[in-house]
Amino acid sequence: MAKKESGTVRKFLTLFLAAATLLLFPALAFAKVPGPGDPGVRVAKFWIGQKFYEANGTKQTMDVAPYVKNGRTLLPIRYAGYALGLRAEDVDWNSAKREAALMRWWTNTPGYDKKYDYVVFTPGQAKFSVNGWPYGKLDQPAEVVGGRVFVPMRAVCTALGALAFWDSKERSVTVVTWEKPPEPVPLTVKEVAVPRDKAEATVTYVGGRKVEVATEKPAAVSVQGFKLDAAEYLKLWGIPESAMLFDPVRGGFIVRGGAGHAASSIKCEAPYVAFYAGEKGWWGAFFDRWPPEDDKDIDPMFIKDGMFWSGNAVGKVPGYLWGLAEDGSDLNGVLTLRLKT
């Protein structure tokens, strides 16, 4: 009888410690980053020259067709919004200002004035705004054709939380996004240090608390200098899997950040950052990129063993997502990034 009680006590302690670990380190509660085919993930597809599109396999008609100009796929702004699951009232044209806007709602979060992300384009102008910040710049401006406002699809997708994949053989664009976008992710971590090839990290929170944590797998590996597992690394910054989206077949990864709060007069939180396998740099919400594709010292991002891998590109993302300057180091096999909060 005593042995049975001892075994029961041991089981209780094991369960208690496991539960305590999850409570203390919620970032270590391993889960799967959602992707196409998972509940809550939306997939839409357009074909160049065709007046229809598909959303979650259902065919929808349009009165105009998308086209390509200067290497960019342009869609009527209303259908670009519908591809993301927006309602008719979330698409607006201000004839007095000649501005076209899209609003994408997320659930209520205390502390945020707006409950949606929004993007505003002016036909004929390269500049556009995201969440009120006029930092966006297009290489192909929006334009009016046949009485319709056409907008570059990738710019819309990145600003409002979606991946956009071009298929040159089909001449089609596939859009992958959440049915309901995740809430903005508040800043809780100011420094992360990850050793190469070890399933561990040191996380320093905004309040100063420093914690040694175990990761599901190494966040950094010794490949071509170093490579970061995008999902594993960003989880250390307090970003949950539900705020990431990964398409391993088409080769894309997108992550949710802040939602437009100003950190300074020239820096602001960016709502999303998107990565594509085969490219060197990420796409920001303002249609900006880092690093540039012609940087000879940067290797292209890739997918291996079901994970999205990158070098400096992923390491540069936290500062961009929360609108903060950062500095980093690579000493004794440990990669460290600090945000200047």
C-alpha positions as CSV (number, residue, x, y, z in Angstrom):
1,M,0.0,0.0,0.0
2,A,2.9,2.4,0.9
3,K,4.5,1.8,-2.5
4,K,1.2,2.6,-4.3
5,E,0.9,5.9,-2.4
6,S,4.6,6.7,-3.2
7,G,3.9,6.1,-6.9
8,T,0.8,8.3,-6.7
9,V,2.8,11.1,-5.0
10,R,5.5,10.9,-7.7
11,K,2.9,11.1,-10.5
12,F,1.3,14.1,-8.8
13,L,4.6,15.9,-8.5
14,T,5.4,15.1,-12.1
15,L,2.1,16.6,-13.3
16,F,2.4,19.5,-10.9
17,L,5.9,20.4,-12.2
18,A,4.8,20.1,-15.8
19,A,1.8,22.3,-15.2
20,A,3.9,24.8,-13.4
21,T,6.4,24.9,-16.2
22,L,3.6,25.8,-18.7
23,L,2.3,28.5,-16.4
24,L,5.7,30.0,-15.9
25,F,6.9,29.7,-19.5
26,P,3.8,29.9,-21.8
27,A,6.0,30.3,-24.9
28,L,7.1,26.7,-24.3
29,A,3.6,25.3,-24.7
30,F,4.4,23.7,-28.0
31,A,1.7,23.8,-30.7
32,K,1.5,23.8,-34.5
33,V,1.7,26.9,-36.6
34,P,-1.5,26.9,-38.7
35,G,-1.5,26.6,-42.4
36,P,-3.6,25.7,-45.4
37,G,-6.1,22.9,-44.6
38,D,-6.2,23.7,-40.9
39,P,-9.4,25.2,-39.3
40,G,-9.5,28.9,-39.5
41,V,-7.2,29.3,-42.5
42,R,-8.6,30.9,-45.7
43,V,-7.3,30.2,-49.2
44,A,-8.4,32.3,-52.3
45,K,-7.2,32.2,-55.8
46,F,-7.3,34.5,-58.8
47,W,-6.4,34.0,-62.5
48,I,-5.1,36.7,-64.7
49,G,-7.7,37.8,-67.3
50,Q,-10.5,35.8,-65.6
51,K,-13.6,37.4,-64.2
52,F,-13.9,34.9,-61.3
53,Y,-12.0,33.8,-58.3
54,E,-12.2,31.0,-55.7
55,A,-12.5,31.4,-51.9
56,N,-12.1,28.2,-49.9
57,G,-13.0,26.2,-53.1
58,T,-16.2,28.2,-53.8
59,K,-16.3,30.0,-57.2
60,Q,-17.2,33.7,-57.1
61,T,-17.7,36.0,-60.1
62,M,-16.3,39.5,-60.7
63,D,-17.2,42.1,-63.2
64,V,-13.6,42.8,-64.1
65,A,-10.4,40.7,-64.3
66,P,-7.0,41.1,-62.7
67,Y,-4.0,42.0,-64.8
68,V,-0.2,42.3,-64.5
69,K,1.6,45.6,-64.8
70,N,5.3,46.2,-64.2
71,G,5.5,42.8,-62.6
72,R,2.7,43.3,-60.1
73,T,-0.7,41.7,-60.1
74,L,-3.4,44.3,-59.8
75,L,-6.9,43.5,-58.5
76,P,-10.0,45.7,-58.0
77,I,-9.8,46.8,-54.4
78,R,-13.2,45.4,-53.5
79,Y,-12.3,41.8,-54.6
80,A,-8.9,42.1,-53.0
81,G,-10.7,42.7,-49.8
82,Y,-13.2,39.9,-50.4
83,A,-10.2,37.5,-50.9
84,L,-9.2,38.3,-47.3
85,G,-12.7,37.8,-46.0
86,L,-13.7,41.4,-45.7
87,R,-17.3,42.6,-45.9
88,A,-18.7,45.1,-48.4
89,E,-18.7,47.8,-45.7
90,D,-15.0,47.2,-45.0
91,V,-14.1,48.5,-48.5
92,D,-14.4,52.3,-48.9
93,W,-13.9,54.9,-51.7
94,N,-13.6,58.5,-50.7
95,S,-14.3,60.4,-53.9
96,A,-13.5,63.8,-52.4
97,K,-10.0,62.7,-51.3
98,R,-9.7,60.1,-54.0
99,E,-8.6,57.5,-51.5
100,A,-9.4,53.8,-51.4
101,A,-9.4,52.0,-48.1
102,L,-9.6,48.5,-46.7
103,M,-10.3,47.7,-43.1
104,R,-9.7,44.2,-41.5
105,W,-11.2,43.7,-38.1
106,W,-9.7,41.7,-35.2
107,T,-11.2,41.0,-31.8
108,N,-11.2,43.5,-29.0
109,T,-7.9,44.0,-27.2
110,P,-7.7,46.3,-24.1
111,G,-5.3,49.2,-24.7
112,Y,-5.8,49.6,-28.4
113,D,-7.8,52.4,-29.8
114,K,-8.6,50.7,-33.1
115,K,-10.0,47.2,-33.5
116,Y,-8.9,46.8,-37.0
117,D,-5.9,47.2,-39.3
118,Y,-6.5,49.4,-42.4
119,V,-4.6,50.4,-45.5
120,V,-5.3,53.5,-47.7
121,F,-4.2,53.9,-51.3
122,T,-4.4,56.9,-53.6
123,P,-4.6,56.1,-57.3
124,G,-1.5,57.4,-59.2
125,Q,0.6,57.8,-56.0
126,A,3.3,55.5,-54.9
127,K,2.8,56.4,-51.2
128,F,0.2,54.6,-49.1
129,S,-0.5,54.4,-45.4
130,V,-1.0,51.5,-43.0
131,N,-2.9,52.1,-39.7
132,G,-2.5,55.8,-40.3
133,W,1.3,55.8,-40.8
134,P,2.2,57.1,-44.3
135,Y,5.4,55.1,-44.7
136,G,4.3,52.8,-47.5
137,K,5.8,53.0,-51.0
138,L,4.8,51.1,-54.0
139,D,6.8,50.2,-57.1
140,Q,3.4,50.1,-59.0
141,P,0.8,52.6,-57.7
142,A,-2.9,51.9,-57.5
143,E,-4.8,53.1,-60.5
144,V,-8.3,53.6,-61.9
145,V,-9.3,51.5,-64.9
146,G,-12.8,51.4,-66.3
147,G,-14.2,53.2,-63.2
148,R,-12.6,50.6,-60.8
149,V,-9.7,51.2,-58.4
150,F,-7.0,48.5,-58.9
151,V,-4.5,47.9,-56.2
152,P,-1.3,45.7,-56.1
153,M,-2.3,42.5,-54.4
154,R,0.9,41.7,-52.6
155,A,0.9,45.1,-50.9
156,V,-2.6,44.6,-49.7
157,C,-1.8,41.1,-48.5
158,T,1.3,42.1,-46.5
159,A,-0.4,45.1,-44.9
160,L,-3.5,43.2,-43.8
161,G,-2.0,39.8,-42.9
162,A,-1.9,37.4,-45.9
163,L,0.6,35.5,-48.1
164,A,0.4,36.0,-51.8
165,F,1.9,33.4,-54.2
166,W,2.4,33.9,-57.9
167,D,2.2,30.8,-60.2
168,S,3.8,31.7,-63.5
169,K,2.6,28.6,-65.3
170,E,-1.0,29.1,-64.3
171,R,-0.7,32.8,-64.3
172,S,-2.5,32.8,-61.0
173,V,-2.2,34.3,-57.5
174,T,-3.1,32.3,-54.4
175,V,-3.8,34.1,-51.2
176,V,-3.4,32.4,-47.8
177,T,-4.6,34.0,-44.6
178,W,-6.5,33.6,-41.4
179,E,-10.3,33.6,-41.5
180,K,-10.1,35.9,-38.6
181,P,-6.8,37.7,-38.1
182,P,-5.1,37.3,-34.7
183,E,-5.0,40.1,-32.2
184,P,-1.9,42.4,-32.1
185,V,0.9,40.9,-30.1
186,P,2.1,43.2,-27.2
187,L,5.8,43.7,-26.5
188,T,6.7,41.6,-23.5
189,V,10.4,40.6,-24.3
190,K,13.3,42.9,-24.7
191,E,16.2,40.5,-25.3
192,V,16.7,36.9,-26.6
193,A,19.9,35.0,-26.6
194,V,20.1,31.6,-28.4
195,P,23.1,29.3,-28.6
196,R,23.7,27.5,-31.8
197,D,22.6,23.8,-32.0
198,K,21.1,23.8,-28.5
199,A,17.5,23.5,-27.5
200,E,17.7,26.3,-25.0
201,A,17.6,30.1,-24.8
202,T,17.8,33.0,-22.4
203,V,14.8,35.4,-22.5
204,T,14.8,38.8,-20.8
205,Y,11.4,40.3,-20.3
206,V,10.5,44.1,-20.4
207,G,10.3,44.2,-16.7
208,G,13.9,42.9,-16.3
209,R,13.2,39.3,-15.4
210,K,15.6,36.9,-17.0
211,V,14.7,33.3,-17.6
212,E,16.6,30.3,-19.0
213,V,14.2,28.3,-21.1
214,A,14.1,25.0,-22.9
215,T,12.9,25.0,-26.5
216,E,11.3,22.3,-28.5
217,K,14.3,22.2,-30.8
218,P,17.3,24.5,-31.5
219,A,16.2,27.9,-32.6
220,A,19.6,28.5,-34.2
221,V,21.8,26.0,-36.1
222,S,25.3,26.1,-37.6
223,V,24.4,26.1,-41.3
224,Q,26.0,28.6,-43.6
225,G,27.2,30.7,-40.6
226,F,23.9,30.4,-38.8
227,K,20.2,29.9,-39.6
228,L,17.1,30.5,-37.4
229,D,14.0,28.4,-37.3
230,A,11.5,31.3,-37.8
231,A,8.7,29.9,-35.7
232,E,10.9,28.6,-32.8
233,Y,12.8,31.9,-32.7
234,L,9.8,34.2,-32.8
235,K,8.0,32.2,-30.1
236,L,10.8,33.2,-27.8
237,W,9.7,36.8,-28.4
238,G,6.3,36.0,-27.0
239,I,4.6,35.6,-30.3
240,P,2.2,32.6,-30.2
241,E,1.8,30.0,-32.9
242,S,-1.7,31.3,-33.6
243,A,-0.2,34.7,-34.7
244,M,1.9,32.9,-37.3
245,L,0.9,31.3,-40.6
246,F,3.0,28.8,-42.6
247,D,2.5,27.4,-46.0
248,P,5.2,24.7,-46.5
249,V,4.0,23.7,-50.0
250,R,4.0,27.1,-51.6
251,G,6.8,28.4,-49.4
252,G,5.6,31.3,-47.3
253,F,5.5,32.4,-43.6
254,I,3.8,35.4,-42.1
255,V,3.9,36.7,-38.5
256,R,1.7,39.2,-36.6
257,G,3.2,42.1,-34.8
258,G,1.9,45.3,-33.3
259,A,-0.9,47.4,-34.7
260,G,0.4,50.9,-35.2
261,H,1.3,52.3,-31.8
262,A,4.1,54.9,-32.1
263,A,7.4,54.1,-30.4
264,S,8.9,57.4,-31.5
265,S,8.1,60.1,-34.0
266,I,9.5,58.1,-36.9
267,K,9.1,54.5,-35.7
268,C,5.8,52.6,-35.4
269,E,4.7,49.1,-34.8
270,A,4.1,47.1,-38.0
271,P,1.1,44.7,-38.1
272,Y,2.7,42.0,-40.2
273,V,5.9,40.7,-41.9
274,A,5.9,38.1,-44.6
275,F,8.7,35.7,-45.7
276,Y,9.0,33.7,-48.9
277,A,11.3,30.7,-49.6
278,G,13.9,31.5,-52.2
279,E,14.0,35.2,-51.4
280,K,16.6,36.8,-49.2
281,G,14.6,39.4,-47.4
282,W,11.2,39.8,-45.8
283,W,8.3,42.0,-47.0
284,G,7.1,44.5,-44.4
285,A,3.6,46.0,-44.0
286,F,4.8,49.1,-45.8
287,F,6.0,47.1,-48.8
288,D,9.5,47.6,-47.6
289,R,12.1,44.9,-47.7
290,W,15.1,43.8,-45.6
291,P,17.7,42.9,-46.6
292,P,17.7,43.9,-50.3
293,E,17.7,41.0,-52.7
294,D,21.0,42.2,-54.2
295,D,22.9,41.7,-50.9
296,K,25.6,39.2,-51.8
297,D,26.3,38.3,-48.2
298,I,22.8,37.0,-47.5
299,D,21.6,33.5,-48.4
300,P,18.0,32.9,-49.6
301,M,15.5,31.6,-47.1
302,F,14.4,28.0,-47.4
303,I,12.2,25.2,-46.0
304,K,13.6,22.0,-44.7
305,D,12.1,19.3,-42.5
306,G,8.9,21.2,-42.3
307,M,10.4,24.3,-40.9
308,F,11.1,27.8,-42.4
309,W,14.7,28.8,-42.1
310,S,16.4,32.2,-42.4
311,G,19.5,34.0,-41.3
312,N,19.6,37.7,-40.5
313,A,16.2,38.4,-42.0
314,V,14.3,36.6,-39.1
315,G,16.7,38.1,-36.6
316,K,15.8,41.6,-37.8
317,V,12.1,41.2,-37.5
318,P,11.4,41.9,-33.7
319,G,12.6,45.5,-34.0
320,Y,10.4,46.1,-37.0
321,L,7.3,44.4,-35.6
322,W,7.4,46.6,-32.5
323,G,8.9,49.8,-34.0
324,L,12.0,49.7,-31.9
325,A,15.7,50.1,-32.6
326,E,17.8,47.1,-31.8
327,D,21.4,45.9,-31.5
328,G,22.8,42.4,-31.6
329,S,25.9,40.3,-31.2
330,D,27.2,36.9,-32.2
331,L,29.7,35.9,-29.5
332,N,31.0,32.4,-28.5
333,G,28.3,30.8,-30.6
334,V,25.4,32.7,-28.9
335,L,23.2,35.0,-31.0
336,T,21.8,37.9,-29.0
337,L,19.3,40.5,-30.0
338,R,18.2,43.4,-27.8
339,L,15.4,45.8,-28.3
340,K,15.9,49.4,-27.1
341,T,12.7,49.7,-25.1
